[in-house]
Amino acid sequence: MIKFLDLSAQYESIKQEIDDAVNNVIDDAAFIGGKYVSMFEEEFANYVGAPHCVTVANGTDALEIAIEALDLPLNSEIIVPANSFIASSEAVSRMGHKVIFADCDPRSYILCVDDVRNRITKNTKAIICVHLYGHPCDMEQLLQIAEEHNLYIIEDCAQAHGAKFKGRSVGTIGDLATFSFYPGKNLGAYGDGGAITTHRFDLANKCRMIANHGRITKYDHEFEGRNSRLDGLQAAILSVKLKYLNDWTEKRIEIADYYLAGLNQVSQIILPVRQSWAKQVYHLFVIRTDERDALANFLNNSGIQTGVHYPISLPKLQAYEYLGQKNDNMLANKFDKSLLSLPIGEHLNKQDLDKVIGTIKSYFS
């Protein structure tokens, strides 16, 4: 079986370092807060190139806390891409605001800038730009829109650790940025975890307080917050894995290039496009085909795991029926039935890739 993702193989490749890191945390009893969390926050801030990093319990918390820190009027409209994981939109609703879905580009799958412009009203206060599948959004145009309409930009970087827009690292461009360290991410913990990065001290401080019961110092609660924190074990594990992230990313890019070259003559599939200004880190390699389900079954029966991200566009979910956008003439509402994610990750070798490519070609021959 060619696995879609192989976290066990990844662990085996760095087993001693991971085991040592975990044992150090246990020996120091540094389970909540402490030096391992502080160390990882500093390391990740340096990796991203952001002055401030606040770690939290998971990526969804990161989004909710980032939105809360902006202190927007209740029922503000926040623009969210129609093709993403529900965390990108549910964080908006749960913070008391209104989701406005915008369409996505049909080849790179990032936010469609023109549709973002069309969705702006006097109630729009922010844009959540999801660097989907590891491809950065067109931040230049989005920043221009934000400046024109006095909007905040939150970068959802859950799938884009290490991605860059015109040489600038995602997580450093908007007002706030959020990351997930869910195990399957390019940089994943061995449990849940998340982070917020920003260049603004005031927002970083507000996020840290929200995540820590509305306080900085013990028992000095300035407002009601919540309990959202990365534990010491996950922080230590992430510190180990962060050292390998660039190598793992380059491997993903090599695999993507191999797929692009090997499948470019298969007319029945649409390959993803990497914009010239983008460093895409390929959290996912997503193709489109009208025969998605049949091809997925064929690959699975041939010993090749695949995934679907995402099978139902967000506006078409029952959770958002009240918005009335499921019938909008969006590409995202049309291509959700054709998306298929191929195996990608440092666990794959050339023989694996040749089998994936060959099997896809044989299906359509």
PyMOL commands that set and color helices and strands:
alter all, ss='L'
color gray80, all
select helices_A, chain A and resi 7-13+15-28+35-48+59-69+87-94+113-119+132-134+139-149+201-211+232-242+245-263+292-301+314-316+318-323+332-335+350-364
alter helices_A, ss='H'
color red, helices_A
select strands_A, chain A and resi 52-56+77-81+98-102+124-130+152-156+164-165+168-169+176-180+194-198+278-279+285-288+339-342
alter strands_A, ss='S'
color yellow, strands_A
deselect
rebuild
show_as cartoon
